[in-house]
Amino acid sequence: MKFQFDKAKDTAFLTLIVLSIALNIHKVKAQTFGLSLSAGGILSQIDGDGATGYNRLGAHLGLRSIISSGNRLQYKAGFFYNERGSLSKFINPQASPVNINVELVEIPIEVHWRDWQQDDGQYRISYFFGFSYGRVLNASILHPMAPVDLAQNINRNDVSYILGAEVGIWNQLKIGGRFTRSITLLYNSRNFPSVNFRSMQTYFLSLYLVYDLL
């Protein structure tokens, strides 16, 4: 069961991301802003899917611009590609009756507080919180209790909150972890009263490496 693209809206959203990247690069050239890349993995779960535990492994890729304000405060914004979902069996997903996969492009906005200052004036660790807006690019739902193709009825827009920390491990390289939980529902049963299936809401843990380009 696959979700069909809304090409006009997806094109507009991806155009917004391209413009955001161009602005980030322009700001970096002005030497006022920083830029970082991140890559790692996600363990996710969906409330309402009938499965338990963080049992879906997905990918995380990210690009963020960095604005410093004072010594300790930073603001970061950019875009992420994330894969969320759930499986009732992590090691052998092909044997699972539940298989939900959701691919999103997200625009995060984060506030970082830096701590543990080193002799060179750099900070070793940062704590952060923030919010993100995501757009579902593709979704597939395989569930034995689903009476219809639920992927056609999911919410394409996702609003989430973020909590996390990043620690410097070597020069510009950092390791980071974050918890992200959707505020919006992936599937809202109230919008489809004739369908006998529970609402679903996503949340996940991320572990990733960050490289500060500038």
C-alpha positions as CSV (number, residue, x, y, z in Angstrom):
1,M,0.0,0.0,0.0
2,K,1.8,3.1,-1.3
3,F,1.1,6.8,-0.9
4,Q,0.7,8.8,-4.1
5,F,2.7,12.0,-4.4
6,D,1.0,15.3,-4.6
7,K,3.5,16.6,-7.2
8,A,2.5,20.3,-7.2
9,K,2.8,20.6,-3.4
10,D,5.9,18.4,-3.1
11,T,7.6,20.4,-5.8
12,A,6.8,23.7,-4.0
13,F,8.1,22.2,-0.7
14,L,11.3,21.0,-2.3
15,T,11.8,24.4,-4.0
16,L,11.6,26.0,-0.6
17,I,14.3,23.7,0.6
18,V,16.6,24.5,-2.4
19,L,16.1,28.2,-1.7
20,S,16.9,27.6,2.0
21,I,20.2,25.9,1.0
22,A,21.1,28.7,-1.3
23,L,20.5,31.3,1.4
24,N,22.6,29.2,3.8
25,I,25.5,29.1,1.4
26,H,25.2,32.8,0.8
27,K,25.3,33.5,4.6
28,V,28.3,31.2,5.0
29,K,30.2,33.1,2.3
30,A,29.5,36.2,4.3
31,Q,31.4,34.5,7.2
32,T,28.6,35.4,9.6
33,F,27.1,31.9,9.8
34,G,28.3,28.3,10.1
35,L,27.3,25.2,8.3
36,S,27.2,21.6,9.4
37,L,26.3,18.2,7.9
38,S,24.9,15.3,9.9
39,A,24.3,11.6,9.2
40,G,23.1,8.7,11.3
41,G,20.3,6.3,12.2
42,I,16.8,6.5,13.8
43,L,15.0,4.1,16.0
44,S,11.3,4.9,15.8
45,Q,7.9,3.8,17.1
46,I,4.3,4.7,16.3
47,D,1.6,4.9,19.0
48,G,-1.5,3.2,17.8
49,D,0.1,0.7,15.4
50,G,-0.2,-2.3,17.8
51,A,3.6,-2.9,18.0
52,T,5.8,-2.0,21.0
53,G,9.3,-0.7,21.4
54,Y,11.7,1.3,19.2
55,N,11.8,-1.3,16.5
56,R,12.1,0.5,13.2
57,L,15.6,1.4,11.9
58,G,15.7,4.3,9.5
59,A,18.2,6.8,8.1
60,H,18.9,10.4,9.0
61,L,20.6,13.0,6.8
62,G,20.8,16.7,7.6
63,L,22.2,20.1,6.7
64,R,22.0,23.0,9.1
65,S,23.1,26.6,9.2
66,I,24.4,28.0,12.5
67,I,23.9,31.5,13.9
68,S,25.9,32.4,17.1
69,S,24.5,34.9,19.6
70,G,26.8,35.7,22.4
71,N,29.2,33.2,23.8
72,R,26.9,30.3,24.6
73,L,23.8,30.7,22.5
74,Q,23.3,29.3,19.0
75,Y,20.4,29.1,16.6
76,K,20.4,26.3,14.0
77,A,18.0,25.8,11.0
78,G,18.2,23.7,7.9
79,F,16.6,20.5,6.5
80,F,16.6,16.8,7.3
81,Y,15.7,13.7,5.5
82,N,14.3,11.1,8.0
83,E,12.7,7.6,7.8
84,R,10.2,6.7,10.4
85,G,7.9,3.8,11.0
86,S,7.4,0.6,12.9
87,L,7.9,-3.1,12.7
88,S,6.6,-5.7,15.2
89,K,9.9,-7.7,14.7
90,F,13.1,-5.7,14.4
91,I,15.6,-8.4,13.5
92,N,13.5,-10.2,10.9
93,P,11.1,-7.6,9.4
94,Q,9.9,-9.8,6.6
95,A,8.2,-12.0,9.2
96,S,6.4,-9.1,10.7
97,P,2.7,-8.6,10.1
98,V,3.2,-4.8,10.8
99,N,5.4,-2.8,8.4
100,I,5.0,1.0,8.4
101,N,7.5,3.2,6.6
102,V,7.3,7.0,6.3
103,E,9.8,9.1,4.5
104,L,9.9,12.9,5.4
105,V,11.8,16.0,4.5
106,E,11.9,18.3,7.5
107,I,12.8,21.9,8.3
108,P,14.1,22.1,11.9
109,I,14.6,25.2,14.0
110,E,16.7,24.7,17.1
111,V,18.1,26.7,20.0
112,H,21.4,25.4,21.4
113,W,23.0,26.3,24.8
114,R,26.8,25.5,24.8
115,D,28.7,24.3,27.9
116,W,32.1,22.8,29.0
117,Q,34.4,25.5,27.6
118,Q,37.9,24.3,26.6
119,D,41.2,26.2,27.0
120,D,41.0,27.3,23.3
121,G,37.6,29.0,24.0
122,Q,35.6,26.3,22.2
123,Y,32.6,24.6,23.9
124,R,32.6,20.8,24.1
125,I,28.9,20.1,24.5
126,S,25.6,21.7,23.6
127,Y,22.0,21.1,24.8
128,F,19.1,22.0,22.5
129,F,15.4,22.1,22.0
130,G,13.3,23.1,19.0
131,F,10.5,22.4,16.5
132,S,10.4,21.0,13.0
133,Y,7.9,21.1,10.1
134,G,8.0,18.0,7.9
135,R,6.4,17.0,4.7
136,V,5.7,13.3,3.9
137,L,7.3,12.3,0.6
138,N,6.4,8.7,0.6
139,A,4.5,6.3,2.9
140,S,3.6,2.6,2.9
141,I,1.5,0.8,5.5
142,L,1.1,-3.0,5.9
143,H,-1.1,-3.9,8.8
144,P,-3.3,-7.0,9.3
145,M,-6.0,-4.9,11.1
146,A,-6.2,-2.2,8.6
147,P,-9.6,-2.5,6.7
148,V,-8.5,0.0,4.0
149,D,-5.3,1.5,2.5
150,L,-4.4,3.8,5.4
151,A,-1.5,5.3,3.5
152,Q,-3.9,7.2,1.4
153,N,-5.4,8.9,4.4
154,I,-2.4,9.9,6.4
155,N,-1.5,13.5,7.3
156,R,1.1,14.8,4.8
157,N,2.2,17.5,7.2
158,D,4.1,16.9,10.4
159,V,4.9,19.2,13.3
160,S,7.3,17.9,16.0
161,Y,9.2,19.0,19.0
162,I,12.9,18.2,19.5
163,L,15.2,17.7,22.6
164,G,18.8,16.6,22.4
165,A,22.5,17.1,22.9
166,E,25.7,17.1,20.9
167,V,29.3,16.5,22.1
168,G,32.5,17.3,20.4
169,I,34.8,14.3,19.9
170,W,37.5,15.5,17.6
171,N,38.1,18.9,15.9
172,Q,34.9,19.7,13.9
173,L,33.4,16.3,14.5
174,K,30.6,15.8,17.0
175,I,28.3,13.0,18.1
176,G,24.7,13.9,18.7
177,G,21.5,12.4,20.0
178,R,17.9,13.6,20.0
179,F,14.4,12.7,20.9
180,T,11.7,13.8,18.5
181,R,7.9,13.4,19.0
182,S,5.2,14.5,16.6
183,I,2.6,17.0,17.9
184,T,0.4,16.2,14.9
185,L,-1.1,12.8,14.2
186,L,0.1,10.6,11.4
187,Y,-3.4,9.2,11.0
188,N,-6.4,10.8,12.7
189,S,-9.3,8.3,13.2
190,R,-11.7,11.2,13.8
191,N,-11.4,12.3,10.2
192,F,-12.5,8.8,9.0
193,P,-15.3,7.6,11.3
194,S,-16.3,4.8,9.0
195,V,-12.8,3.2,9.3
196,N,-12.3,1.1,12.3
197,F,-8.7,1.9,13.1
198,R,-6.9,3.8,15.9
199,S,-5.1,7.1,15.5
200,M,-1.3,7.0,15.0
201,Q,1.4,9.3,16.3
202,T,5.2,9.0,15.6
203,Y,8.2,9.5,17.9
204,F,11.8,8.4,17.5
205,L,15.4,8.5,18.9
206,S,18.3,9.6,16.6
207,L,22.0,9.0,16.9
208,Y,24.2,10.7,14.4
209,L,27.6,12.3,13.6
210,V,27.9,16.0,12.9
211,Y,30.7,17.7,10.9
212,D,31.0,21.5,11.1
213,L,32.1,22.7,7.7
214,L,32.6,26.3,8.9
